[in-house]
């Protein structure tokens, strides 16, 4: 459908034929109405989240509405839409809400750089999914008797998933602290684990947490249980590190306190556990 769009209102001194959709778009742009606004209900539907989620983000001071209208409705503009997109990107990558808030409210936060990082992480995630898909395809073929499959191959996709998950959460920090070569060697060591080694490191991780919880109740980081925890933690680390050093062990323990994501993990059941573990390891490595 074609219209003649008279532009006198916008001080344009000529007429010209336009498709109706283009015409309406021009009216919106020329009248300064290009900035769409949404109620909480409309934004929730568009983003595929619940209104309760958006209100929760508001409570956490992560995503405030642009304004509250005269009827008391939350109204979101382009800035808020872009911020919600960033939040959902980070959530898709498994980042905690606490960490997301810290990232997007940081004075050094750069939206363009964040998008580039999201792109890199999504490519890594695609690689992880491709590895899992290939692993399943091989397993089907082996089950049907079409190929043979080494025992170690059966777990490659799952180990890759563990590495990628760790990279998404902590990769930037640990690479900055320990260097790319050290982290890459650690990842290679994980990929080379046998099923027996994988089972043992999983068992150790559970024992570390159980012993740590019991040690925390004593309140003494120099006590027998706390020092046993530190030693178990060393044994667990040696499955991932190419070589062990007391200095690196103590440095990692300090990061458990300095990085809020690690702190939240260890303090989940009892606040102060991360500091207690740090103190026990520092005594162990002294």
JOHUKA-V635910 format. One record per pair of residues at least 6 apart in sequence whose C-alpha atoms are under 6 Angstrom apart, sorted by the first residue. I is the first residue (numbers start at 1). J is the second residue. D is the distance in Angstrom with one decimal. If there is no record, write none. Layout:
i->I j->J d->D
i->I j->J d->D
//
This chain:
i->1 j->19 d->5.8
i->2 j->18 d->5.5
i->2 j->19 d->4.8
i->3 j->17 d->5.5
i->3 j->18 d->5.5
i->4 j->16 d->5.6
i->4 j->17 d->4.7
i->5 j->15 d->5.9
i->6 j->15 d->5.4
i->28 j->34 d->5.6
i->37 j->76 d->5.5
i->37 j->77 d->4.7
i->38 j->75 d->5.6
i->38 j->76 d->5.2
i->39 j->74 d->5.7
i->39 j->75 d->4.8
i->40 j->74 d->5.8
i->41 j->51 d->6.0
i->44 j->50 d->5.4
i->44 j->51 d->5.5
i->57 j->63 d->5.3
i->58 j->64 d->4.9
i->62 j->101 d->5.7
i->65 j->74 d->5.7
i->65 j->75 d->5.5
i->65 j->76 d->4.9
i->66 j->75 d->5.8
i->66 j->76 d->5.1
i->66 j->77 d->6.0
i->67 j->75 d->5.4
i->68 j->74 d->4.8
i->68 j->75 d->5.8
i->128 j->161 d->5.9
i->131 j->157 d->5.2
i->132 j->157 d->4.6
i->135 j->157 d->5.9
i->141 j->147 d->5.8
i->142 j->148 d->5.5
i->152 j->194 d->6.0
i->186 j->240 d->5.2
i->186 j->241 d->5.3
i->204 j->236 d->6.0
i->208 j->229 d->5.7
i->208 j->232 d->5.8
i->211 j->229 d->5.7
i->212 j->229 d->5.6
i->215 j->225 d->5.0
i->215 j->226 d->5.0
i->221 j->279 d->6.0
i->221 j->280 d->4.4
i->226 j->280 d->5.8
i->230 j->281 d->5.2
i->246 j->285 d->5.1
i->250 j->282 d->5.5
i->253 j->278 d->4.7
i->254 j->278 d->5.9
i->256 j->262 d->4.9
i->256 j->263 d->5.5
i->257 j->263 d->5.5
i->257 j->274 d->5.9
i->257 j->275 d->6.0
i->263 j->274 d->5.5
i->266 j->273 d->5.8
i->266 j->274 d->5.2
i->267 j->273 d->5.2
//
